Amino acid sequence: MCSASRMVLLKGFDKTGFVWYTNYGSQKAKDLSENANASLIFHWDGLNRQVVKMYNFHQCRS
């Protein structure tokens, strides 16, 4: 099954991955708890390219 696309607020990133906000009671959080495969896509204006990162989601501690 393929997860639905969602827009999220990116909190930050480093060498270990991307950190973004979501409501743990949302449909998005429910979908990720059932299927931890996720992808991130964004436009990199300086390169005139789109960048896709596929990864396995895990919940961070706040």
Contact map, one row per residue, 1 for C-alpha under 8 A:
11100000000000000000000000000000000000000000000000000000000000
11110000000000000000000000000000000000000000000000000000000000
11111000000000000000000000000011001011000000000000000000000000
01111100000000000000000000010000000000000000000000000000000000
00111110000000000000000000000000000000000000000000000000000000
00011111000000000000000000010000000000000000000000000000000000
00001111100000000000000000000000000000000000000000000000000000
00000111110000000001110000000000000000000000000000000000000000
00000011111000000001110000000000000000000000000000000000000000
00000001111100000111100000000000000000000000000000000000000000
00000000111110000111100000000000000000000000000000000000000000
00000000011111000111000000000000000000000000000000000000000000
00000000001111111110000000000000000000000000000000000000000000
00000000000111111100000000000000000000000000000000000000000000
00000000000011111000000000000000000000000000000000000000000000
00000000000011111100000000000000000000000000000000000000000000
00000000000011111110000000000000000000000000000000000000000000
00000000011111011111000000000000000000000000000000000000000000
00000000011110001111100000000000000000000000000000000000000000
00000001111100000111110000000000000000000000000000000000000000
00000001111000000011111000000000000000000000000000000000000000
00000001100000000001111101011000000000000000000000000000000000
00000000000000000000111111001000000000000000000000000000000000
00000000000000000000011111001100000000000000000000000000000000
00000000000000000000001111101100000000000000000000000000000000
00000000000000000000011111111100000000000000000000000000000000
00000000000000000000000011111110000000000000000000000000000000
00010100000000000000010001111111000000000000000000000000000000
00000000000000000000011111111111100000000000000000000000000000
00000000000000000000000111111111110000000000000000000000000000
00100000000000000000000000111111111100000000000000000000000000
00100000000000000000000000011111111111000000000000000000100000
00000000000000000000000000001111111100000000000000000000000000
00000000000000000000000000000111111100000000000000000000000000
00100000000000000000000000000011111110000000000000000000000000
00000000000000000000000000000011111111000000000000000001110000
00100000000000000000000000000001001111100000000000000111100000
00100000000000000000000000000001000111110000000000000111100000
00000000000000000000000000000000000011111000000000011110000000
00000000000000000000000000000000000001111100000000111100000000
00000000000000000000000000000000000000111110000001111000000000
00000000000000000000000000000000000000011111000001110000000000
00000000000000000000000000000000000000001111100111100000000000
00000000000000000000000000000000000000000111111111100000000000
00000000000000000000000000000000000000000011111110000000000000
00000000000000000000000000000000000000000001111110000000000000
00000000000000000000000000000000000000000001111110000000000000
00000000000000000000000000000000000000000011111111000000000000
00000000000000000000000000000000000000000011111111100000000000
00000000000000000000000000000000000000001111000111110000000000
00000000000000000000000000000000000000011111000011111000000000
00000000000000000000000000000000000000111100000001111100000000
00000000000000000000000000000000000000111000000000111110000000
00000000000000000000000000000000000011110000000000011111000000
00000000000000000000000000000000000011100000000000001111100000
00000000000000000000000000000000000111000000000000000111110000
00000000000000000000000000000001000111000000000000000011111000
00000000000000000000000000000000000100000000000000000001111100
00000000000000000000000000000000000000000000000000000000111110
00000000000000000000000000000000000000000000000000000000011111
00000000000000000000000000000000000000000000000000000000001111
00000000000000000000000000000000000000000000000000000000000111
